[in-house]
Amino acid sequence: MAYVPKTLVIGRCVRCGKKLYRGDEVYYCPHCEVYYCATCAKKVFYKCPICGKELQKR
């Protein structure tokens, strides 16, 4: 089995700073244009702490 590295970084989680890759579960706020990892999105109840709007899954 060959290992395929994750090379396409789409950004970093605004809350914790974790690198977010293209194939990961990522949440996005369209109003603030910021990304959140799945863990941080769950901790903020899937609402953007900056503007209060619902996060969208990407």
PDB file with SEQRES, HELIX, SHEET and CRYST1 records, atoms N, CA, C and O in Angstrom:
SEQRES   1 A   58  MET ALA TYR VAL PRO LYS THR LEU VAL ILE GLY ARG CYS          
SEQRES   2 A   58  VAL ARG CYS GLY LYS LYS LEU TYR ARG GLY ASP GLU VAL          
SEQRES   3 A   58  TYR TYR CYS PRO HIS CYS GLU VAL TYR TYR CYS ALA THR          
SEQRES   4 A   58  CYS ALA LYS LYS VAL PHE TYR LYS CYS PRO ILE CYS GLY          
SEQRES   5 A   58  LYS GLU LEU GLN LYS ARG                                      
HELIX    1 AA1 ALA A   38  LYS A   43  1                                   6    
SHEET    1 AA1 2 VAL A   9  ARG A  12  0                                        
SHEET    2 AA1 2 LYS A  19  TYR A  21 -1                                        
SHEET    1 AA2 3 VAL A  34  CYS A  37  0                                        
SHEET    2 AA2 3 VAL A  26  CYS A  29 -1                                        
SHEET    3 AA2 3 GLN A  56  LYS A  57 -1                                        
CRYST1    1.000    1.000    1.000  90.00  90.00  90.00 P 1           1          
ATOM      1  N   MET A   1       0.845  -1.164   0.000  1.00  0.00           N  
ATOM      2  CA  MET A   1       0.000   0.000   0.000  1.00  0.00           C  
ATOM      3  C   MET A   1       0.900   1.241   0.000  1.00  0.00           C  
ATOM      4  O   MET A   1       1.816   1.370   0.812  1.00  0.00           O  
ATOM      5  N   ALA A   2       0.609   2.136  -0.928  1.00  0.00           N  
ATOM      6  CA  ALA A   2       1.406   3.349  -1.050  1.00  0.00           C  
ATOM      7  C   ALA A   2       0.777   4.472  -0.248  1.00  0.00           C  
ATOM      8  O   ALA A   2      -0.446   4.592  -0.185  1.00  0.00           O  
ATOM      9  N   TYR A   3       1.606   5.286   0.357  1.00  0.00           N  
ATOM     10  CA  TYR A   3       1.141   6.437   1.121  1.00  0.00           C  
ATOM     11  C   TYR A   3       1.069   7.643   0.198  1.00  0.00           C  
ATOM     12  O   TYR A   3       2.051   7.995  -0.455  1.00  0.00           O  
ATOM     13  N   VAL A   4      -0.092   8.269   0.147  1.00  0.00           N  
ATOM     14  CA  VAL A   4      -0.263   9.473  -0.656  1.00  0.00           C  
ATOM     15  C   VAL A   4      -0.298  10.663   0.293  1.00  0.00           C  
ATOM     16  O   VAL A   4      -1.226  10.777   1.094  1.00  0.00           O  
ATOM     17  N   PRO A   5       0.692  11.554   0.224  1.00  0.00           N  
ATOM     18  CA  PRO A   5       0.727  12.686   1.150  1.00  0.00           C  
ATOM     19  C   PRO A   5      -0.371  13.705   0.846  1.00  0.00           C  
ATOM     20  O   PRO A   5      -0.758  13.898  -0.307  1.00  0.00           O  
ATOM     21  N   LYS A   6      -0.859  14.344   1.890  1.00  0.00           N  
ATOM     22  CA  LYS A   6      -1.844  15.409   1.728  1.00  0.00           C  
ATOM     23  C   LYS A   6      -1.079  16.690   1.432  1.00  0.00           C  
ATOM     24  O   LYS A   6      -0.433  17.249   2.318  1.00  0.00           O  
ATOM     25  N   THR A   7      -1.149  17.150   0.204  1.00  0.00           N  
ATOM     26  CA  THR A   7      -0.362  18.320  -0.171  1.00  0.00           C  
ATOM     27  C   THR A   7      -1.204  19.570  -0.402  1.00  0.00           C  
ATOM     28  O   THR A   7      -0.666  20.674  -0.471  1.00  0.00           O  
ATOM     29  N   LEU A   8      -2.513  19.407  -0.522  1.00  0.00           N  
ATOM     30  CA  LEU A   8      -3.338  20.567  -0.821  1.00  0.00           C  
ATOM     31  C   LEU A   8      -3.914  21.165   0.458  1.00  0.00           C  
ATOM     32  O   LEU A   8      -4.974  20.747   0.924  1.00  0.00           O  
ATOM     33  N   VAL A   9      -3.226  22.125   1.009  1.00  0.00           N  
ATOM     34  CA  VAL A   9      -3.670  22.814   2.215  1.00  0.00           C  
ATOM     35  C   VAL A   9      -4.592  23.949   1.783  1.00  0.00           C  
ATOM     36  O   VAL A   9      -4.209  24.787   0.967  1.00  0.00           O  
ATOM     37  N   ILE A  10      -5.823  23.977   2.337  1.00  0.00           N  
ATOM     38  CA  ILE A  10      -6.758  25.037   1.964  1.00  0.00           C  
ATOM     39  C   ILE A  10      -6.731  26.197   2.951  1.00  0.00           C  
ATOM     40  O   ILE A  10      -7.270  27.267   2.671  1.00  0.00           O  
ATOM     41  N   GLY A  11      -6.110  25.988   4.093  1.00  0.00           N  
ATOM     42  CA  GLY A  11      -6.013  27.053   5.084  1.00  0.00           C  
ATOM     43  C   GLY A  11      -5.745  26.498   6.467  1.00  0.00           C  
ATOM     44  O   GLY A  11      -5.320  25.353   6.617  1.00  0.00           O  
ATOM     45  N   ARG A  12      -5.994  27.310   7.469  1.00  0.00           N  
ATOM     46  CA  ARG A  12      -5.828  26.908   8.866  1.00  0.00           C  
ATOM     47  C   ARG A  12      -7.097  27.236   9.632  1.00  0.00           C  
ATOM     48  O   ARG A  12      -7.828  28.169   9.303  1.00  0.00           O  
ATOM     49  N   CYS A  13      -7.333  26.440  10.663  1.00  0.00           N  
ATOM     50  CA  CYS A  13      -8.469  26.686  11.545  1.00  0.00           C  
ATOM     51  C   CYS A  13      -8.213  27.993  12.295  1.00  0.00           C  
ATOM     52  O   CYS A  13      -7.140  28.187  12.868  1.00  0.00           O  
ATOM     53  N   VAL A  14      -9.194  28.880  12.288  1.00  0.00           N  
ATOM     54  CA  VAL A  14      -9.049  30.177  12.936  1.00  0.00           C  
ATOM     55  C   VAL A  14      -8.932  30.026  14.445  1.00  0.00           C  
ATOM     56  O   VAL A  14      -8.249  30.815  15.099  1.00  0.00           O  
ATOM     57  N   ARG A  15      -9.589  29.026  14.996  1.00  0.00           N  
ATOM     58  CA  ARG A  15      -9.646  28.864  16.452  1.00  0.00           C  
ATOM     59  C   ARG A  15      -8.396  28.191  17.021  1.00  0.00           C  
ATOM     60  O   ARG A  15      -7.840  28.666  18.011  1.00  0.00           O  
ATOM     61  N   CYS A  16      -7.939  27.074  16.402  1.00  0.00           N  
ATOM     62  CA  CYS A  16      -6.814  26.324  16.979  1.00  0.00           C  
ATOM     63  C   CYS A  16      -5.541  26.370  16.133  1.00  0.00           C  
ATOM     64  O   CYS A  16      -4.467  26.034  16.632  1.00  0.00           O  
ATOM     65  N   GLY A  17      -5.635  26.775  14.874  1.00  0.00           N  
ATOM     66  CA  GLY A  17      -4.452  26.889  14.028  1.00  0.00           C  
ATOM     67  C   GLY A  17      -4.064  25.622  13.292  1.00  0.00           C  
ATOM     68  O   GLY A  17      -3.014  25.589  12.649  1.00  0.00           O  
ATOM     69  N   LYS A  18      -4.881  24.572  13.364  1.00  0.00           N  
ATOM     70  CA  LYS A  18      -4.576  23.306  12.688  1.00  0.00           C  
ATOM     71  C   LYS A  18      -4.655  23.488  11.173  1.00  0.00           C  
ATOM     72  O   LYS A  18      -5.546  24.169  10.667  1.00  0.00           O  
ATOM     73  N   LYS A  19      -3.703  22.864  10.449  1.00  0.00           N  
ATOM     74  CA  LYS A  19      -3.743  22.908   8.991  1.00  0.00           C  
ATOM     75  C   LYS A  19      -4.945  22.117   8.497  1.00  0.00           C  
ATOM     76  O   LYS A  19      -5.216  21.019   8.983  1.00  0.00           O  
ATOM     77  N   LEU A  20      -5.661  22.675   7.533  1.00  0.00           N  
ATOM     78  CA  LEU A  20      -6.840  22.033   6.969  1.00  0.00           C  
ATOM     79  C   LEU A  20      -6.546  21.632   5.528  1.00  0.00           C  
ATOM     80  O   LEU A  20      -6.169  22.461   4.700  1.00  0.00           O  
ATOM     81  N   TYR A  21      -6.726  20.352   5.251  1.00  0.00           N  
ATOM     82  CA  TYR A  21      -6.438  19.810   3.932  1.00  0.00           C  
ATOM     83  C   TYR A  21      -7.721  19.624   3.141  1.00  0.00           C  
ATOM     84  O   TYR A  21      -8.816  19.627   3.703  1.00  0.00           O  
ATOM     85  N   ARG A  22      -7.577  19.463   1.844  1.00  0.00           N  
ATOM     86  CA  ARG A  22      -8.712  19.375   0.929  1.00  0.00           C  
ATOM     87  C   ARG A  22      -9.665  18.227   1.258  1.00  0.00           C  
ATOM     88  O   ARG A  22     -10.875  18.402   1.117  1.00  0.00           O  
ATOM     89  N   GLY A  23      -9.187  17.082   1.682  1.00  0.00           N  
ATOM     90  CA  GLY A  23     -10.027  15.925   1.948  1.00  0.00           C  
ATOM     91  C   GLY A  23     -10.593  15.856   3.351  1.00  0.00           C  
ATOM     92  O   GLY A  23     -11.381  14.957   3.645  1.00  0.00           O  
ATOM     93  N   ASP A  24     -10.218  16.772   4.224  1.00  0.00           N  
ATOM     94  CA  ASP A  24     -10.671  16.753   5.617  1.00  0.00           C  
ATOM     95  C   ASP A  24     -12.090  17.305   5.747  1.00  0.00           C  
ATOM     96  O   ASP A  24     -12.617  17.941   4.835  1.00  0.00           O  
ATOM     97  N   GLU A  25     -12.686  17.043   6.902  1.00  0.00           N  
ATOM     98  CA  GLU A  25     -13.985  17.626   7.221  1.00  0.00           C  
ATOM     99  C   GLU A  25     -13.729  19.057   7.688  1.00  0.00           C  
ATOM    100  O   GLU A  25     -13.122  19.279   8.736  1.00  0.00           O  
ATOM    101  N   VAL A  26     -14.192  20.012   6.911  1.00  0.00           N  
ATOM    102  CA  VAL A  26     -13.899  21.422   7.155  1.00  0.00           C  
ATOM    103  C   VAL A  26     -15.207  22.201   7.174  1.00  0.00           C  
ATOM    104  O   VAL A  26     -16.119  21.916   6.398  1.00  0.00           O  
ATOM    105  N   TYR A  27     -15.295  23.179   8.057  1.00  0.00           N  
ATOM    106  CA  TYR A  27     -16.458  24.058   8.139  1.00  0.00           C  
ATOM    107  C   TYR A  27     -16.026  25.472   7.790  1.00  0.00           C  
ATOM    108  O   TYR A  27     -14.915  25.891   8.112  1.00  0.00           O  
ATOM    109  N   TYR A  28     -16.921  26.209   7.124  1.00  0.00           N  
ATOM    110  CA  TYR A  28     -16.592  27.506   6.550  1.00  0.00           C  
ATOM    111  C   TYR A  28     -17.684  28.519   6.890  1.00  0.00           C  
ATOM    112  O   TYR A  28     -18.872  28.205   6.824  1.00  0.00           O  
ATOM    113  N   CYS A  29     -17.281  29.715   7.248  1.00  0.00           N  
ATOM    114  CA  CYS A  29     -18.237  30.806   7.463  1.00  0.00           C  
ATOM    115  C   CYS A  29     -18.201  31.692   6.214  1.00  0.00           C  
ATOM    116  O   CYS A  29     -17.189  32.343   5.955  1.00  0.00           O  
ATOM    117  N   PRO A  30     -19.291  31.727   5.435  1.00  0.00           N  
ATOM    118  CA  PRO A  30     -19.283  32.532   4.209  1.00  0.00           C  
ATOM    119  C   PRO A  30     -19.260  34.041   4.467  1.00  0.00           C  
ATOM    120  O   PRO A  30     -18.792  34.804   3.622  1.00  0.00           O  
ATOM    121  N   HIS A  31     -19.753  34.469   5.609  1.00  0.00           N  
ATOM    122  CA  HIS A  31     -19.778  35.899   5.921  1.00  0.00           C  
ATOM    123  C   HIS A  31     -18.384  36.406   6.288  1.00  0.00           C  
ATOM    124  O   HIS A  31     -17.951  37.447   5.795  1.00  0.00           O  
ATOM    125  N   CYS A  32     -17.680  35.667   7.157  1.00  0.00           N  
ATOM    126  CA  CYS A  32     -16.340  36.077   7.616  1.00  0.00           C  
ATOM    127  C   CYS A  32     -15.223  35.527   6.734  1.00  0.00           C  
ATOM    128  O   CYS A  32     -14.089  36.000   6.801  1.00  0.00           O  
ATOM    129  N   GLU A  33     -15.543  34.519   5.900  1.00  0.00           N  
ATOM    130  CA  GLU A  33     -14.587  33.856   5.013  1.00  0.00           C  
ATOM    131  C   GLU A  33     -13.436  33.225   5.794  1.00  0.00           C  
ATOM    132  O   GLU A  33     -12.267  33.407   5.456  1.00  0.00           O  
ATOM    133  N   VAL A  34     -13.793  32.468   6.863  1.00  0.00           N  
ATOM    134  CA  VAL A  34     -12.802  31.766   7.669  1.00  0.00           C  
ATOM    135  C   VAL A  34     -13.167  30.286   7.762  1.00  0.00           C  
ATOM    136  O   VAL A  34     -14.322  29.905   7.569  1.00  0.00           O  
ATOM    137  N   TYR A  35     -12.164  29.458   8.060  1.00  0.00           N  
ATOM    138  CA  TYR A  35     -12.334  28.013   8.152  1.00  0.00           C  
ATOM    139  C   TYR A  35     -12.206  27.541   9.599  1.00  0.00           C  
ATOM    140  O   TYR A  35     -11.487  28.137  10.401  1.00  0.00           O  
ATOM    141  N   TYR A  36     -12.922  26.455   9.916  1.00  0.00           N  
ATOM    142  CA  TYR A  36     -12.840  25.807  11.214  1.00  0.00           C  
ATOM    143  C   TYR A  36     -12.679  24.309  11.012  1.00  0.00           C  
ATOM    144  O   TYR A  36     -13.284  23.741  10.103  1.00  0.00           O  
ATOM    145  N   CYS A  37     -11.865  23.656  11.853  1.00  0.00           N  
ATOM    146  CA  CYS A  37     -11.750  22.201  11.812  1.00  0.00           C  
ATOM    147  C   CYS A  37     -13.007  21.597  12.439  1.00  0.00           C  
ATOM    148  O   CYS A  37     -13.790  22.309  13.067  1.00  0.00           O  
ATOM    149  N   ALA A  38     -13.199  20.298  12.271  1.00  0.00           N  
ATOM    150  CA  ALA A  38     -14.403  19.633  12.775  1.00  0.00           C  
ATOM    151  C   ALA A  38     -14.503  19.726  14.297  1.00  0.00           C  
ATOM    152  O   ALA A  38     -15.597  19.900  14.833  1.00  0.00           O  
ATOM    153  N   THR A  39     -13.386  19.612  14.989  1.00  0.00           N  
ATOM    154  CA  THR A  39     -13.378  19.669  16.450  1.00  0.00           C  
ATOM    155  C   THR A  39     -13.810  21.043  16.955  1.00  0.00           C  
ATOM    156  O   THR A  39     -14.646  21.142  17.853  1.00  0.00           O  
ATOM    157  N   CYS A  40     -13.246  22.090  16.384  1.00  0.00           N  
ATOM    158  CA  CYS A  40     -13.584  23.447  16.816  1.00  0.00           C  
ATOM    159  C   CYS A  40     -15.012  23.814  16.422  1.00  0.00           C  
ATOM    160  O   CYS A  40     -15.694  24.518  17.166  1.00  0.00           O  
ATOM    161  N   ALA A  41     -15.469  23.351  15.275  1.00  0.00           N  
ATOM    162  CA  ALA A  41     -16.848  23.626  14.851  1.00  0.00           C  
ATOM    163  C   ALA A  41     -17.832  23.002  15.826  1.00  0.00           C  
ATOM    164  O   ALA A  41     -18.861  23.597  16.144  1.00  0.00           O  
ATOM    165  N   LYS A  42     -17.515  21.801  16.302  1.00  0.00           N  
ATOM    166  CA  LYS A  42     -18.381  21.139  17.276  1.00  0.00           C  
ATOM    167  C   LYS A  42     -18.379  21.905  18.600  1.00  0.00           C  
ATOM    168  O   LYS A  42     -19.422  22.035  19.241  1.00  0.00           O  
ATOM    169  N   LYS A  43     -17.215  22.411  19.012  1.00  0.00           N  
ATOM    170  CA  LYS A  43     -17.099  23.130  20.283  1.00  0.00           C  
ATOM    171  C   LYS A  43     -17.856  24.454  20.278  1.00  0.00           C  
ATOM    172  O   LYS A  43     -18.314  24.909  21.326  1.00  0.00           O  
ATOM    173  N   VAL A  44     -17.990  25.074  19.109  1.00  0.00           N  
ATOM    174  CA  VAL A  44     -18.726  26.345  19.023  1.00  0.00           C  
ATOM    175  C   VAL A  44     -20.156  26.116  18.523  1.00  0.00           C  
ATOM    176  O   VAL A  44     -20.831  27.061  18.115  1.00  0.00           O  
ATOM    177  N   PHE A  45     -20.618  24.852  18.554  1.00  0.00           N  
ATOM    178  CA  PHE A  45     -21.985  24.472  18.196  1.00  0.00           C  
ATOM    179  C   PHE A  45     -22.344  24.848  16.762  1.00  0.00           C  
ATOM    180  O   PHE A  45     -23.479  25.231  16.478  1.00  0.00           O  
ATOM    181  N   TYR A  46     -21.360  24.736  15.852  1.00  0.00           N  
ATOM    182  CA  TYR A  46     -21.533  24.963  14.416  1.00  0.00           C  
ATOM    183  C   TYR A  46     -22.038  26.370  14.098  1.00  0.00           C  
ATOM    184  O   TYR A  46     -22.756  26.574  13.119  1.00  0.00           O  
ATOM    185  N   LYS A  47     -21.655  27.334  14.932  1.00  0.00           N  
ATOM    186  CA  LYS A  47     -21.958  28.743  14.677  1.00  0.00           C  
ATOM    187  C   LYS A  47     -20.654  29.523  14.769  1.00  0.00           C  
ATOM    188  O   LYS A  47     -19.821  29.261  15.637  1.00  0.00           O  
ATOM    189  N   CYS A  48     -20.488  30.466  13.882  1.00  0.00           N  
ATOM    190  CA  CYS A  48     -19.271  31.280  13.853  1.00  0.00           C  
ATOM    191  C   CYS A  48     -19.211  32.162  15.091  1.00  0.00           C  
ATOM    192  O   CYS A  48     -20.139  32.933  15.336  1.00  0.00           O  
ATOM    193  N   PRO A  49     -18.133  32.066  15.884  1.00  0.00           N  
ATOM    194  CA  PRO A  49     -18.023  32.917  17.069  1.00  0.00           C  
ATOM    195  C   PRO A  49     -17.786  34.394  16.736  1.00  0.00           C  
ATOM    196  O   PRO A  49     -17.965  35.258  17.594  1.00  0.00           O  
ATOM    197  N   ILE A  50     -17.393  34.681  15.514  1.00  0.00           N  
ATOM    198  CA  ILE A  50     -17.125  36.068  15.121  1.00  0.00           C  
ATOM    199  C   ILE A  50     -18.425  36.805  14.794  1.00  0.00           C  
ATOM    200  O   ILE A  50     -18.673  37.898  15.301  1.00  0.00           O  
ATOM    201  N   CYS A  51     -19.263  36.182  13.927  1.00  0.00           N  
ATOM    202  CA  CYS A  51     -20.482  36.873  13.494  1.00  0.00           C  
ATOM    203  C   CYS A  51     -21.767  36.203  13.975  1.00  0.00           C  
ATOM    204  O   CYS A  51     -22.830  36.822  13.925  1.00  0.00           O  
ATOM    205  N   GLY A  52     -21.699  34.953  14.440  1.00  0.00           N  
ATOM    206  CA  GLY A  52     -22.867  34.270  14.966  1.00  0.00           C  
ATOM    207  C   GLY A  52     -23.700  33.522  13.937  1.00  0.00           C  
ATOM    208  O   GLY A  52     -24.745  32.967  14.278  1.00  0.00           O  
ATOM    209  N   LYS A  53     -23.257  33.497  12.686  1.00  0.00           N  
ATOM    210  CA  LYS A  53     -24.015  32.795  11.640  1.00  0.00           C  
ATOM    211  C   LYS A  53     -23.651  31.319  11.602  1.00  0.00           C  
ATOM    212  O   LYS A  53     -22.622  30.910  12.140  1.00  0.00           O  
ATOM    213  N   GLU A  54     -24.503  30.521  10.962  1.00  0.00           N  
ATOM    214  CA  GLU A  54     -24.321  29.080  10.853  1.00  0.00           C  
ATOM    215  C   GLU A  54     -23.123  28.749   9.949  1.00  0.00           C  
ATOM    216  O   GLU A  54     -22.943  29.359   8.895  1.00  0.00           O  
ATOM    217  N   LEU A  55     -22.295  27.757  10.386  1.00  0.00           N  
ATOM    218  CA  LEU A  55     -21.160  27.321   9.575  1.00  0.00           C  
ATOM    219  C   LEU A  55     -21.625  26.340   8.512  1.00  0.00           C  
ATOM    220  O   LEU A  55     -22.540  25.549   8.742  1.00  0.00           O  
ATOM    221  N   GLN A  56     -20.994  26.394   7.355  1.00  0.00           N  
ATOM    222  CA  GLN A  56     -21.322  25.486   6.257  1.00  0.00           C  
ATOM    223  C   GLN A  56     -20.222  24.441   6.132  1.00  0.00           C  
ATOM    224  O   GLN A  56     -19.036  24.746   6.260  1.00  0.00           O  
ATOM    225  N   LYS A  57     -20.637  23.201   5.879  1.00  0.00           N  
ATOM    226  CA  LYS A  57     -19.666  22.122   5.700  1.00  0.00           C  
ATOM    227  C   LYS A  57     -19.111  22.178   4.288  1.00  0.00           C  
ATOM    228  O   LYS A  57     -19.857  22.336   3.322  1.00  0.00           O  
ATOM    229  N   ARG A  58     -17.795  22.048   4.176  1.00  0.00           N  
ATOM    230  CA  ARG A  58     -17.152  22.062   2.870  1.00  0.00           C  
ATOM    231  C   ARG A  58     -16.619  20.716   2.542  1.00  0.00           C  
ATOM    232  O   ARG A  58     -16.038  20.525   1.474  1.00  0.00           O  
TER     233      ARG A  58                                                      
END                                                                             
